[in-house]
Structure formats: structure tokens, C-alpha cells
Amino acid sequence: MAIDKKTPYGKINISMDFVAGIAGEAATGCYGVVGLADRNLIRGGFAELLQQEDYDKGIYCRKKKDGYEVDVYLVVAYGVKITEVVREVQKKVAYDLNKAFGDSFLQVNVYVQDIREIN
């Protein structure tokens, strides 16, 4: 799936990998976020952290009637207020995506996959 935009100069096709990269950078830049986790894979009760080139496994984007919804799968730091971290991630991801692609992103859902202690 891709985002198609029409401009006066022609048609633009934006891949979901690119959207995931922008959303992943926004999410991992927030305080309290250790990293992104794979939405499908938890081994031994622990979510594996994703590298930057694999952010598309921790971000899921789907098209709705009026726009797009984004799911972000996170690993957060132990000792932080999870609700505040999640709220900040939602705001930052929504801001960055809407700034990059226009107001076509309606909802950002954040799922905490794991909590890790940072040394």
C-alpha cells in the first residue's frame, strides 16, 4: 500500500516504508522511549528492539475512508509515566506526519509492547 498524492505537477506515490521512517524517528526521539518493537514478534516475553532500517515492522499504517491511521509499537523505559510517554509519542508522530504529508493522518494508536530498565 502507498499514499498517492496529486499535485499540479503530477502524481506522487509515497511508500509505507518512508512513512514508517518518519513516524519511527518521531517516536524514538521522545523522552521515555527505548525503541520500536516488532508488532508481530515477542520472544520469551520480551519485545526485540528494531534497528532504524526495520522501523516498518514497528509502524503499521492503514487507509480509512477519510485518511490514514498509524499504529506505533513501542518499548518504554522503566520508571517513566507511561501515559505521558504515550501522549507525547502520539502528538509528535501526528505532528511530523501531518507536517510532511498534509492533514491526511487522522489517528495515531500507540501500543506499549515492553518496559525496559535503562542502565
N, C-alpha and C positions, 0 to 999 in steps of 0.2 A: 504494500500500500504506500502511496505517496500523496503529498499535498500538491495540488495543482492550483497555480495562481495565473490569472490573466492580467496582463499589463498592456498599455498602449503599444508596447514594443514587441509583444509576442507572449508566448506561454512559458511559464516556469514550472518545472517539476522538482519538488524538494523531497529528498528521500527521508525515510523514518530514521535512518542512521544519523543523519545530520540533526534532526530534531532531538534525538536521544543524546547526542553530544552536547547540545546547548543546554538541555534540561539537566543532564548529569553534571556538567560544570557548575551550573547554578546551585544544584542541590549539595554537592560536595563542598562548595565554598561557604556553606552556612555553619555557624557555630554549633557544635554538638554532634555533627555528622561525621562518622568514621569513614563511611564509604557507601557505595551502592552494592546491593546484593542481587543475585540471580533470582528472578521471580519464580522459577520452577525447581530450583535445586537447593536443598538444605541437607548437608551431610552430617550425620552424628549429632543432630540437634543444633548445629552451628551453621550459619549462612556464610558462604565464601565471599570475600570482598572481590569486586570486579576491578580490572585494570581499565584505564581510560579508553582503550580501543574496544572494550567489551560493554560499554555503557548501554548499548541497545538491548542487552539481556536484562538490565535492571530498570528499564524505562519501557512502558507499553503505551502506545498511542492508538486511539481508535476514533473513527469518524462517526459523528452523530448527525442528526438532521440539521442542526443549527451551527455546528462547528466541530471541534475536536475535544476529546477528553484524554488526559495523560495520567497514567499510574506510575508512581515512583516507589521503588522498593529499597529501603534504607537499612543500614546498620548504624545505631546511635551509640554515643558514649555513655558509659555508666556514670551516674551521679548528676546528670542534667535533667531538667524538667522536660519530659518527652513531649508534652502538649505544646510547649513553647517552641521546641525544635521543629516539630511538625508544622506548626503555624508559620514559622519563618520560611521553611522549605516551600510550603505552598505559595506564599507571597512572592518569594524570589523566583521560583520556577515560572509562575504565571506572568510575572513582570518581564522576565527575559524572553520568554516565548512570544508574548504579545508585542514586545518591542521589535523582535526580529521578524515576525510573520504577520503582524496585524492582530486584530481582535478576534481571531478565529478559535482561540483556546478558551473553552468555557469553564472547565473544571480540572483541578489538579488533585488527585487522590494520592495520599501518602500511606504506605504500609511499612511498619517497622518490623523487619524480619529477625533482628537480633540486637542484643545490647552487649557492648564490649567495654572492658576496662582499658583505659589508655595508660600506658606507663610513662 
